[in-house]
Amino acid sequence: MGSADDLAVIQKVLKAAAPRPTADDSQPEKNAYAIRFADEAADQFAKSLAPLMTGITATSKRSASSVQKNKQLDVNFSTPAQGLALGISLKSVHIREESGGKRYTHNMKRNEEELRIEASGYHKRQPYAVMIGVLFIPYDSCDDGKRDNPSSFGSWVRHLRPYSGRSGPKDDEDRFEKIFIALYEPDGSAFNFFDIDTNPPKNERPRSAVGTAGQPRKTLTYGEFLESVHHLYLRRNSADFLWDDGTEEPIGPTETDSD
């Protein structure tokens, strides 16, 4: 469920965010944990993406211009020439709700509204910016579905999908170019990403390896997530040609067959 390097990232995040609250802890304690978690995750994302972003310094919690004046993004790549080129917004639901179905679907409306406000604010000011959303939830969010009622994980994918998939600067401003769900084990033993434009299982965990019947993988490793974000940035901001192994080259005159 991820390479040693991938697991080292989530383990650093969990260690920095500790102590992990329980359902019985106060809301301020839960909020403080979420902030510590997001701050460390943003730092790790920024460090990991930096080598991929030629000529742009990755920073976390950096101010970026939006129509609502300067706002802070969890991860921000900007240059004087481009302004905001790539922004990543992090959200999370770490603890099951205390009542009802004891699921991870509380605060769904609030997180959705925050994401839409962020996307709209930045895209109105800087329509070419690539905006990425990431929602962190524990892996057992995939296990709480019953019959026709999808799991918390499946419910999040269904709820957020309309706000992903912005393909160009003329598309809806309140949509992200891509939204991922980051699934993790609280003990740091697993860490994977799910592209919400991929069809999710209703009541089970998405596959992290090719199935016995040749079924394709559904999740991405941390490294694959970084590559996906990088390629979204390249498609929007450069004319580089990408091969399927991730190598790139400038587009120029191509070889032609001689007569």
PyMOL commands that set and color helices and strands:
alter all, ss='L'
color gray80, all
select helices_A, chain A and resi 4-17+27-52+108-125+139-142+152-163+222-237
alter helices_A, ss='H'
color red, helices_A
select strands_A, chain A and resi 58-66+69-79+83-92+130-138+178-184+191-195+240-242+248-250
alter strands_A, ss='S'
color yellow, strands_A
deselect
rebuild
show_as cartoon
